[in-house]
Amino acid sequence: ASYKIGLDIYSDNRKNAYDINSGTHRNGQIELFDIHSTNINSDFLLTLEKDLSDDWSLHATVGHNFYTSEFSIEETQGEELEKQGAFHISNAIHIATDETLLRKKVAGLYADLHFRYKSILYINFTGRNDWSSTLPKQNNAFFYPGLNLGFEFTELLNWTDSSILSFGKLRFSVSQVGNDAGTYLTDNYFNP
C-alpha cells in the first residue's frame, strides 16, 4: 500500500500602468491583477502480485485518486488618470473591478490487472471511474476501460535462440478515454 499527496500553490500580483498620452491609452490606465491557484492531488494504491497456478500469474493495482483545484483572479482597472506619472489606482477617475473564482473536485477509483500465461500471453485490463464536480449531479460519473493483449510467438515456437528472429511479439490494444467539462460550462449561471 502507498499513499502520495501533492500540493501546488502559487500567487501572482501584476500591475500594468499606461501614463497619460501613452501610445495605446491617451488618458492613461492602471490594471491590477491578484491571481491565486491551489491544487491538491492525492493517490492511494494497493498492489498485489500472486502466482495463480504454475502457468498463470497476476499483478494487480487498485487505487483511489482525489483532485481539488481552486483558481481565483481579482482584477481592478482604472481608466483616465488625473495626474501624469502617478501610477496608483486612486489616481484613476473610472474604476471597474472583476472577480473570477473557479473550483473543481474530481474523485476516481481505478484498477490495473495484468495476467501472464507462462511468458507467452499477456492480458491487461484497466478501468477508471471518475466523479466530477463540473458535471451535473445526476450525471457526474464517467467510466473509461482498456484492454491490452500481448503474444510472444517466438517463446511459443521456441525461437528465443534463433539468429534470425530471437524475439517477436504481437500486440493489440483498445481503450476509451474520459474527461469532464470545464468549470461552470454545463449550466447558465447568469441571473438578471
TORTISE-665469 format. One line per 3 residues: number of its first residue (from 0); their letters; for each residue x, y, z of C-alpha. Coordinates in Angstrom, 1 decimal, always signed. Layout:
REM residues N
NUM	A	X/Y/Z | ...
REM end
This chain:
REM residues 192
0	ASY	+0.0/+0.0/+0.0 | +1.2/+3.5/-0.7 | -0.2/+7.0/-0.4
3	KIG	+1.0/+10.1/-2.1 | -0.2/+13.7/-1.9 | +1.0/+16.7/-3.8
6	LDI	+0.3/+20.4/-3.2 | +0.8/+23.1/-5.7 | +0.2/+26.8/-4.7
9	YSD	+1.1/+30.0/-6.4 | +0.2/+33.6/-6.2 | +0.9/+36.3/-8.8
12	NRK	+0.4/+40.0/-8.4 | +0.6/+42.1/-11.5 | +0.4/+45.8/-12.2
15	NAY	+0.2/+47.3/-15.7 | +0.4/+51.1/-16.0 | +0.0/+53.3/-19.0
18	DIN	+0.7/+57.0/-18.5 | -1.3/+59.9/-19.9 | -0.5/+60.4/-23.6
21	SGT	+0.9/+56.9/-24.0 | +0.6/+55.3/-27.4 | -2.3/+52.9/-26.6
24	HRN	-4.1/+54.7/-23.8 | -4.3/+58.5/-24.3 | -5.9/+59.2/-20.9
27	GQI	-3.8/+56.7/-19.0 | -4.8/+53.4/-17.4 | -3.9/+51.2/-14.5
30	ELF	-4.6/+47.4/-14.2 | -4.1/+45.4/-11.1 | -4.3/+41.6/-11.1
33	DIH	-4.3/+39.4/-8.0 | -4.0/+35.7/-9.0 | -4.1/+32.7/-6.7
36	STN	-4.0/+29.0/-7.5 | -4.2/+25.9/-5.2 | -4.1/+22.3/-6.5
39	INS	-4.1/+19.2/-4.3 | -3.7/+15.7/-5.8 | -3.6/+12.5/-3.8
42	DFL	-3.4/+8.8/-4.7 | -3.9/+5.7/-2.6 | -2.6/+2.5/-4.2
45	LTL	-2.8/-1.2/-3.2 | -0.6/-3.6/-5.2 | -0.8/-7.4/-5.3
48	EKD	+1.5/-9.9/-7.0 | +0.4/-13.5/-7.0 | +1.0/-16.8/-8.8
51	LSD	-2.4/-18.2/-9.6 | -1.0/-21.5/-10.8 | +2.2/-22.9/-12.2
54	DWS	+1.4/-21.1/-15.5 | -0.6/-18.1/-14.6 | +0.4/-15.0/-12.6
57	LHA	-1.3/-11.8/-11.6 | -0.1/-8.3/-10.9 | -2.9/-6.0/-9.7
60	TVG	-3.1/-2.4/-8.7 | -6.2/-0.8/-7.4 | -6.4/+2.8/-6.2
63	HNF	-8.2/+6.0/-5.4 | -7.4/+9.5/-6.7 | -8.7/+12.8/-5.3
66	YTS	-8.0/+16.1/-7.0 | -9.2/+19.5/-6.0 | -8.4/+22.8/-7.6
69	EFS	-9.2/+26.5/-6.8 | -8.2/+29.3/-9.1 | -9.1/+33.0/-8.5
72	IEE	-8.4/+36.3/-10.3 | -9.3/+39.7/-8.9 | -8.9/+42.5/-11.4
75	TQG	-9.1/+46.2/-10.9 | -8.9/+48.5/-13.8 | -8.6/+52.3/-13.6
78	EEL	-9.3/+54.4/-16.6 | -8.5/+58.1/-17.2 | -5.7/+59.2/-14.8
81	EKQ	-5.9/+62.6/-13.1 | -2.1/+63.2/-12.7 | +0.6/+62.2/-15.1
84	GAF	+3.2/+59.8/-13.7 | +1.1/+58.8/-10.6 | +0.5/+55.1/-11.1
87	HIS	-1.9/+54.4/-8.2 | -5.5/+53.2/-8.6 | -6.7/+56.2/-6.6
90	NAI	-5.4/+58.4/-9.4 | -8.0/+56.9/-11.8 | -11.3/+58.6/-12.4
93	HIA	-13.2/+55.5/-13.6 | -12.6/+52.2/-11.6 | -14.0/+48.8/-12.5
96	TDE	-13.5/+45.5/-10.8 | -13.9/+41.9/-11.8 | -13.5/+38.7/-9.9
99	TLL	-13.3/+35.1/-11.2 | -13.4/+32.0/-9.0 | -13.0/+28.5/-10.5
102	RKK	-13.4/+25.5/-8.2 | -13.2/+21.8/-9.2 | -13.1/+18.4/-7.5
105	VAG	-12.6/+15.0/-9.0 | -12.6/+11.7/-7.2 | -11.7/+8.5/-9.0
108	LYA	-11.4/+4.7/-8.5 | -9.2/+2.7/-10.8 | -7.8/-0.8/-11.4
111	DLH	-4.9/-2.2/-13.5 | -4.9/-6.0/-13.7 | -2.0/-7.8/-15.5
114	FRY	-2.4/-11.5/-16.2 | +0.5/-13.5/-17.6 | +0.4/-17.0/-19.0
117	KSI	+3.9/-18.5/-18.9 | +6.0/-15.9/-20.8 | +3.8/-16.2/-23.9
120	LYI	+0.5/-14.5/-23.3 | -0.1/-11.2/-21.5 | -3.6/-9.8/-20.8
123	NFT	-4.1/-6.4/-19.2 | -7.4/-4.9/-18.1 | -7.6/-1.3/-17.0
126	GRN	-10.5/+0.7/-15.8 | -11.2/+4.0/-14.1 | -14.4/+5.7/-12.9
129	DWS	-14.4/+9.5/-12.1 | -16.9/+11.7/-10.4 | -16.5/+15.4/-11.2
132	STL	-18.0/+18.5/-9.6 | -18.0/+20.2/-13.0 | -20.7/+17.8/-14.3
135	PKQ	-24.4/+17.8/-13.3 | -25.1/+15.9/-10.1 | -27.4/+13.4/-11.8
138	NNA	-24.8/+12.6/-14.4 | -21.4/+13.4/-12.9 | -19.7/+10.0/-13.3
141	FFY	-17.9/+8.5/-16.3 | -16.0/+5.2/-16.8 | -13.2/+4.5/-19.2
144	PGL	-11.9/+1.0/-19.7 | -8.9/-0.5/-21.6 | -7.8/-3.9/-22.8
147	NLG	-4.2/-4.8/-23.9 | -3.1/-8.2/-25.3 | +0.4/-9.3/-25.9
150	FEF	+1.5/-12.6/-27.6 | +5.2/-13.6/-27.7 | +5.2/-16.0/-30.6
153	TEL	+8.9/-16.6/-30.5 | +8.6/-18.0/-27.0 | +5.8/-20.4/-28.1
156	LNW	+7.8/-21.5/-31.2 | +11.0/-21.8/-29.1 | +12.8/-19.4/-31.3
159	TDS	+14.5/-17.5/-28.5 | +17.9/-18.7/-29.5 | +17.3/-18.1/-33.3
162	SIL	+19.8/-16.0/-35.1 | +17.1/-14.7/-37.5 | +14.4/-13.7/-35.0
165	SFG	+15.0/-14.2/-31.3 | +12.1/-12.0/-30.1 | +8.7/-11.4/-31.7
168	KLR	+5.6/-10.1/-30.1 | +2.2/-9.2/-31.4 | +0.2/-6.6/-29.5
171	FSV	-3.4/-5.4/-29.6 | -4.8/-2.6/-27.5 | -8.2/-0.9/-27.3
174	SQV	-9.2/+1.8/-24.8 | -11.6/+4.6/-24.1 | -10.6/+7.9/-22.5
177	GND	-12.8/+10.1/-20.4 | -12.7/+13.8/-19.5 | -15.1/+16.1/-17.7
180	AGT	-16.2/+19.6/-18.6 | -14.5/+22.9/-17.6 | -15.8/+24.7/-14.5
183	YLT	-19.2/+26.3/-14.9 | -19.7/+25.2/-18.5 | -22.7/+22.9/-18.1
186	DNY	-25.3/+25.4/-17.0 | -26.3/+29.0/-17.2 | -25.3/+30.8/-14.0
189	FNP	-26.5/+34.3/-15.0 | -29.4/+35.7/-13.1 | -30.7/+39.0/-14.4
REM end
